[in-house]
Amino acid sequence: MEIDPRGPRFSALITTVVLAVVLVTGSVWLLAAQALVFAAGAAFGLRYSPYGVLYRRLVRPRLGPPAELEPEAPPRFAQAVGLAFAVVGVAGYAAGLSWLGIAATAAALAAAFLNAVFGFCLGCEMYLLIRRIWPGRQVLVLADADKEVKA
Protein backbone atom coordinates (compact mmCIF):
# COMPACT_ATOMS: atom_id res chain seq x y z
CA MET A 1 0.00 0.00 0.00
CA GLU A 2 1.21 3.50 -0.78
CA ILE A 3 0.53 6.69 1.15
CA ASP A 4 0.83 10.43 0.79
CA PRO A 5 4.25 11.26 2.32
CA ARG A 6 2.91 14.51 3.74
CA GLY A 7 0.67 12.55 6.14
CA PRO A 8 3.51 11.07 8.21
CA ARG A 9 5.20 14.48 8.37
CA PHE A 10 1.96 16.02 9.66
CA SER A 11 1.72 13.24 12.24
CA ALA A 12 5.35 13.81 13.21
CA LEU A 13 4.61 17.50 13.77
CA ILE A 14 1.77 16.72 16.18
CA THR A 15 3.91 14.03 17.83
CA THR A 16 6.75 16.54 18.27
CA VAL A 17 4.43 18.93 20.11
CA VAL A 18 2.92 16.16 22.26
CA LEU A 19 6.32 14.76 23.26
CA ALA A 20 7.70 18.23 24.02
CA VAL A 21 4.74 18.80 26.34
CA VAL A 22 5.44 15.42 27.98
CA LEU A 23 9.05 16.47 28.63
CA VAL A 24 7.96 19.80 30.12
CA THR A 25 5.15 18.39 32.28
CA GLY A 26 6.33 14.82 32.94
CA SER A 27 2.78 13.65 32.17
CA VAL A 28 2.75 9.86 32.06
CA TRP A 29 -0.88 9.99 30.86
CA LEU A 30 -0.07 12.13 27.84
CA LEU A 31 2.82 9.83 26.97
CA ALA A 32 0.49 6.84 27.33
CA ALA A 33 -1.97 8.52 24.95
CA GLN A 34 0.84 9.06 22.45
CA ALA A 35 1.78 5.40 22.84
CA LEU A 36 -1.79 4.48 21.85
CA VAL A 37 -1.48 6.70 18.76
CA PHE A 38 1.77 4.92 17.85
CA ALA A 39 0.10 1.54 18.45
CA ALA A 40 -2.81 2.41 16.16
CA GLY A 41 -0.44 3.49 13.39
CA ALA A 42 1.67 0.37 13.71
CA ALA A 43 -1.24 -2.06 13.99
CA PHE A 44 -3.85 -0.63 11.62
CA GLY A 45 -1.84 1.54 9.25
CA LEU A 46 -1.12 5.22 9.12
CA ARG A 47 -4.35 6.27 7.46
CA TYR A 48 -6.31 4.77 10.39
CA SER A 49 -4.20 6.25 13.17
CA PRO A 50 -5.75 9.27 14.92
CA TYR A 51 -3.31 11.73 13.35
CA GLY A 52 -3.73 10.07 9.96
CA VAL A 53 -7.48 10.54 10.18
CA LEU A 54 -6.98 14.22 11.06
CA TYR A 55 -4.65 14.63 8.09
CA ARG A 56 -7.00 12.85 5.70
CA ARG A 57 -10.11 14.76 6.77
CA LEU A 58 -8.81 18.24 7.62
CA VAL A 59 -5.49 18.85 5.87
CA ARG A 60 -5.28 16.83 2.66
CA PRO A 61 -8.50 18.23 1.14
CA ARG A 62 -6.88 21.69 1.30
CA LEU A 63 -3.72 20.52 -0.46
CA GLY A 64 -3.18 19.47 -4.03
CA PRO A 65 -2.50 15.83 -4.81
CA PRO A 66 0.90 14.56 -3.70
CA ALA A 67 3.70 14.68 -6.25
CA GLU A 68 4.41 11.04 -5.48
CA LEU A 69 3.37 8.31 -3.10
CA GLU A 70 5.60 6.23 -0.82
CA PRO A 71 5.33 2.69 0.56
CA GLU A 72 3.53 2.52 3.90
CA ALA A 73 5.76 -0.16 5.44
CA PRO A 74 8.72 2.05 6.48
CA PRO A 75 6.63 4.74 8.26
CA ARG A 76 4.50 2.02 9.82
CA PHE A 77 7.67 0.41 11.19
CA ALA A 78 8.67 3.85 12.49
CA GLN A 79 5.38 3.95 14.40
CA ALA A 80 6.30 0.64 16.04
CA VAL A 81 9.70 2.03 17.03
CA GLY A 82 7.97 5.11 18.47
CA LEU A 83 5.64 2.81 20.38
CA ALA A 84 8.60 0.96 21.88
CA PHE A 85 10.17 4.21 23.09
CA ALA A 86 6.84 5.47 24.43
CA VAL A 87 6.23 2.23 26.34
CA VAL A 88 9.70 2.43 27.89
CA GLY A 89 9.00 6.06 28.78
CA VAL A 90 5.65 5.24 30.37
CA ALA A 91 7.26 2.41 32.33
CA GLY A 92 10.04 4.71 33.49
CA TYR A 93 7.70 7.44 34.67
CA ALA A 94 5.32 4.93 36.27
CA ALA A 95 8.16 3.18 38.12
CA GLY A 96 9.49 6.46 39.48
CA LEU A 97 12.52 6.33 37.18
CA SER A 98 12.04 9.80 35.76
CA TRP A 99 15.44 9.69 34.04
CA LEU A 100 14.28 6.69 31.98
CA GLY A 101 10.99 8.36 31.08
CA ILE A 102 12.80 11.53 30.08
CA ALA A 103 15.45 9.69 28.04
CA ALA A 104 12.94 7.55 26.13
CA THR A 105 10.65 10.51 25.49
CA ALA A 106 13.57 12.67 24.36
CA ALA A 107 14.73 9.99 21.91
CA ALA A 108 11.23 9.70 20.44
CA LEU A 109 10.99 13.49 20.31
CA ALA A 110 14.30 13.75 18.42
CA ALA A 111 13.10 11.25 15.81
CA ALA A 112 9.71 12.96 15.42
CA PHE A 113 11.38 16.38 15.12
CA LEU A 114 13.72 15.13 12.38
CA ASN A 115 10.73 13.89 10.40
CA ALA A 116 8.52 16.93 11.03
CA VAL A 117 11.11 19.57 10.23
CA PHE A 118 13.53 17.93 7.80
CA GLY A 119 11.49 15.08 6.33
CA PHE A 120 14.06 12.58 7.60
CA CYS A 121 12.29 9.54 9.01
CA LEU A 122 14.78 7.79 11.26
CA GLY A 123 12.52 4.77 11.77
CA CYS A 124 12.03 4.50 8.00
CA GLU A 125 15.78 4.48 7.48
CA MET A 126 16.12 1.79 10.17
CA TYR A 127 13.47 -0.26 8.33
CA LEU A 128 15.33 -0.03 5.03
CA LEU A 129 18.65 -0.92 6.67
CA ILE A 130 17.15 -3.93 8.44
CA ARG A 131 15.52 -5.12 5.22
CA ARG A 132 18.88 -4.92 3.43
CA ILE A 133 20.84 -6.89 6.01
CA TRP A 134 18.19 -9.28 7.39
CA PRO A 135 18.95 -12.90 6.47
CA GLY A 136 16.26 -15.01 4.89
CA ARG A 137 13.77 -13.43 2.55
CA GLN A 138 15.70 -11.08 0.32
CA VAL A 139 14.30 -7.70 -0.64
CA LEU A 140 15.73 -5.40 -3.26
CA VAL A 141 15.10 -1.73 -2.57
CA LEU A 142 15.15 0.36 -5.72
CA ALA A 143 16.70 3.72 -4.93
CA ASP A 144 15.07 5.59 -7.81
CA ALA A 145 11.50 4.46 -7.15
CA ASP A 146 11.70 3.75 -3.39
CA LYS A 147 9.69 0.60 -3.96
CA GLU A 148 10.42 -2.87 -2.65
CA VAL A 149 10.61 -5.82 -4.99
CA LYS A 150 10.74 -9.34 -3.57
CA ALA A 151 13.61 -11.27 -5.06
VEXDREN-2710 file (C-alpha; in Angstrom, 1 decimal):
% VEXDREN-2710
k/r/px/py/pz
1/MET/0.0/0.0/0.0
2/GLU/1.2/3.5/-0.8
3/ILE/0.5/6.7/1.1
4/ASP/0.8/10.4/0.8
5/PRO/4.2/11.3/2.3
6/ARG/2.9/14.5/3.7
7/GLY/0.7/12.6/6.1
8/PRO/3.5/11.1/8.2
9/ARG/5.2/14.5/8.4
10/PHE/2.0/16.0/9.7
11/SER/1.7/13.2/12.2
12/ALA/5.4/13.8/13.2
13/LEU/4.6/17.5/13.8
14/ILE/1.8/16.7/16.2
15/THR/3.9/14.0/17.8
16/THR/6.7/16.5/18.3
17/VAL/4.4/18.9/20.1
18/VAL/2.9/16.2/22.3
19/LEU/6.3/14.8/23.3
20/ALA/7.7/18.2/24.0
21/VAL/4.7/18.8/26.3
22/VAL/5.4/15.4/28.0
23/LEU/9.0/16.5/28.6
24/VAL/8.0/19.8/30.1
25/THR/5.2/18.4/32.3
26/GLY/6.3/14.8/32.9
27/SER/2.8/13.7/32.2
28/VAL/2.7/9.9/32.1
29/TRP/-0.9/10.0/30.9
30/LEU/-0.1/12.1/27.8
31/LEU/2.8/9.8/27.0
32/ALA/0.5/6.8/27.3
33/ALA/-2.0/8.5/24.9
34/GLN/0.8/9.1/22.4
35/ALA/1.8/5.4/22.8
36/LEU/-1.8/4.5/21.8
37/VAL/-1.5/6.7/18.8
38/PHE/1.8/4.9/17.8
39/ALA/0.1/1.5/18.4
40/ALA/-2.8/2.4/16.2
41/GLY/-0.4/3.5/13.4
42/ALA/1.7/0.4/13.7
43/ALA/-1.2/-2.1/14.0
44/PHE/-3.9/-0.6/11.6
45/GLY/-1.8/1.5/9.2
46/LEU/-1.1/5.2/9.1
47/ARG/-4.3/6.3/7.5
48/TYR/-6.3/4.8/10.4
49/SER/-4.2/6.3/13.2
50/PRO/-5.8/9.3/14.9
51/TYR/-3.3/11.7/13.4
52/GLY/-3.7/10.1/10.0
53/VAL/-7.5/10.5/10.2
54/LEU/-7.0/14.2/11.1
55/TYR/-4.6/14.6/8.1
56/ARG/-7.0/12.9/5.7
57/ARG/-10.1/14.8/6.8
58/LEU/-8.8/18.2/7.6
59/VAL/-5.5/18.8/5.9
60/ARG/-5.3/16.8/2.7
61/PRO/-8.5/18.2/1.1
62/ARG/-6.9/21.7/1.3
63/LEU/-3.7/20.5/-0.5
64/GLY/-3.2/19.5/-4.0
65/PRO/-2.5/15.8/-4.8
66/PRO/0.9/14.6/-3.7
67/ALA/3.7/14.7/-6.3
68/GLU/4.4/11.0/-5.5
69/LEU/3.4/8.3/-3.1
70/GLU/5.6/6.2/-0.8
71/PRO/5.3/2.7/0.6
72/GLU/3.5/2.5/3.9
73/ALA/5.8/-0.2/5.4
74/PRO/8.7/2.1/6.5
75/PRO/6.6/4.7/8.3
76/ARG/4.5/2.0/9.8
77/PHE/7.7/0.4/11.2
78/ALA/8.7/3.8/12.5
79/GLN/5.4/4.0/14.4
80/ALA/6.3/0.6/16.0
81/VAL/9.7/2.0/17.0
82/GLY/8.0/5.1/18.5
83/LEU/5.6/2.8/20.4
84/ALA/8.6/1.0/21.9
85/PHE/10.2/4.2/23.1
86/ALA/6.8/5.5/24.4
87/VAL/6.2/2.2/26.3
88/VAL/9.7/2.4/27.9
89/GLY/9.0/6.1/28.8
90/VAL/5.7/5.2/30.4
91/ALA/7.3/2.4/32.3
92/GLY/10.0/4.7/33.5
93/TYR/7.7/7.4/34.7
94/ALA/5.3/4.9/36.3
95/ALA/8.2/3.2/38.1
96/GLY/9.5/6.5/39.5
97/LEU/12.5/6.3/37.2
98/SER/12.0/9.8/35.8
99/TRP/15.4/9.7/34.0
100/LEU/14.3/6.7/32.0
101/GLY/11.0/8.4/31.1
102/ILE/12.8/11.5/30.1
103/ALA/15.5/9.7/28.0
104/ALA/12.9/7.5/26.1
105/THR/10.7/10.5/25.5
106/ALA/13.6/12.7/24.4
107/ALA/14.7/10.0/21.9
108/ALA/11.2/9.7/20.4
109/LEU/11.0/13.5/20.3
110/ALA/14.3/13.7/18.4
111/ALA/13.1/11.3/15.8
112/ALA/9.7/13.0/15.4
113/PHE/11.4/16.4/15.1
114/LEU/13.7/15.1/12.4
115/ASN/10.7/13.9/10.4
116/ALA/8.5/16.9/11.0
117/VAL/11.1/19.6/10.2
118/PHE/13.5/17.9/7.8
119/GLY/11.5/15.1/6.3
120/PHE/14.1/12.6/7.6
121/CYS/12.3/9.5/9.0
122/LEU/14.8/7.8/11.3
123/GLY/12.5/4.8/11.8
124/CYS/12.0/4.5/8.0
125/GLU/15.8/4.5/7.5
126/MET/16.1/1.8/10.2
127/TYR/13.5/-0.3/8.3
128/LEU/15.3/0.0/5.0
129/LEU/18.7/-0.9/6.7
130/ILE/17.2/-3.9/8.4
131/ARG/15.5/-5.1/5.2
132/ARG/18.9/-4.9/3.4
133/ILE/20.8/-6.9/6.0
134/TRP/18.2/-9.3/7.4
135/PRO/19.0/-12.9/6.5
136/GLY/16.3/-15.0/4.9
137/ARG/13.8/-13.4/2.6
138/GLN/15.7/-11.1/0.3
139/VAL/14.3/-7.7/-0.6
140/LEU/15.7/-5.4/-3.3
141/VAL/15.1/-1.7/-2.6
142/LEU/15.1/0.4/-5.7
143/ALA/16.7/3.7/-4.9
144/ASP/15.1/5.6/-7.8
145/ALA/11.5/4.5/-7.1
146/ASP/11.7/3.8/-3.4
147/LYS/9.7/0.6/-4.0
148/GLU/10.4/-2.9/-2.7
149/VAL/10.6/-5.8/-5.0
150/LYS/10.7/-9.3/-3.6
151/ALA/13.6/-11.3/-5.1
END
